[in-house]
Structures are given as C-alpha cells and as structure tokens.
Amino acid sequence: MTTDTTHTRDANATSLHTVPPATHRGSRRARRRTVTEDGTANQKGVQETRVRERAVQWSLPLVEGSLALSAEPPASPVAETRPRLSLVPAPDRELEQRAGRFVQAVLEVTAGTRSLQQLTRVVRPDVYEEMQHRLTVLSRVRGRDPRVPSAARVASVRVYKPRDDVAEVTARVVRDGRSRAVAARLEHDTDRRDPTWVCTALCWV
C-alpha cells in the first residue's frame, strides 16, 4: 500500500510539473505576436518616413552645380520688348547711274583713255593729287610692258546714303575676267553755282 501511494503522489507531482511548460509556450507565442506587431509597426514607420523624405526632396528645386537650371518655370516678363522696325528707303536709281558713270570715268583715266583733267570738277583737290600719283606709278609700270592694258568695265554699283547729302559707293569692276572693288564717297556740294556731287575719297580694294 505504501508503495502504491508513493507512485500515485509521484504521478500527481509529475502532472503538476508538466503544466508550466504549456504556460511557457503560450507566453512564447504571445512574445512572437508582440515581436511581429512591433516589426510591422517599424516597417510602416520606415515607409512613412521615406514618403515624407521623397515629398520634401521633390518640393525643393532640382538644381545641381553652379550652372544647373531650376525645374521651376521662369516668371513671366512684365512687358515684352519688341525690336523696332524701320523701312529701308528705295534705292536712288539716278544717283546709282551717276555713281556708275563716275567709276567708269575713273577706270578710263587709269587705263589712259581719258584725261585726268576731265575729272577736275567732280573730285576734290586731295583726291585729284592721289589719282595723279597713281597715274605716275602706272606709267612707269607700263613703260616696262609695251602691251596696251585692256579696258575695265563696271559690273555692279551699290549706293548707301547715311545722309541726304552723302553717298557711299561700292562698285565691282571686271578686267580680263578678274573682279576688283572700288569704293568712293560722294558729297553733294551746294556751295557752287551749279551744285553737283563731288568725290571726297577714293579707294581701290
């Protein structure tokens, strides 16, 4: 009897001691749930933080470096400045013809087919002296070459009038298939009894 009673007590004691592990299992599951809930909460917090950082990032102007441009649209100008347009005056055909005849006369003088004295009235004294010096140089060159130079002709003439009494002439002359430019400045001399255009500058290009 004593032995049976002892075994019964040991069995009861063993059954009492086996209950706590079940309690421990429940606590472990509770801990796992708590950890899982904390992890989910942490992930949500991280996602919210990233969304806020992205919102702040895109709210700032997109610039990088000293020469970068901002993504924000530029402010509209207060008033648009438009260029002023001016009408180009019609060419003076009569003056162009006069300038063409003058350049042709200069070509004939340099070729030796016209006398320089014929241009005394339409050239200023300093221009007359320059042309005379040019003729002297050309005569020396021609003395070495007995061939008669071919006559040059005016191919085109352009006239620009910065003022009503001033005309700037540019002409293209052709001789032996070669082109050359001549520039002249004409001024309308009204101090004479018979006002006319006078050459105040002559240049060979």
GISULQUI-V486331 format. One record per helix or strand. SS is the DSSP state (h for helix, s for strand). FROM is the first residue (numbers start at 0). TO is the last residue. Records with the same first field share a line. If there is no record, write none. Layout:
SS = FROM-TO / FROM-TO
This chain:
h = 1-16 / 18-58 / 92-110 / 115-121 / 124-143
s = 122-122 / 152-162 / 165-174 / 177-188 / 195-203
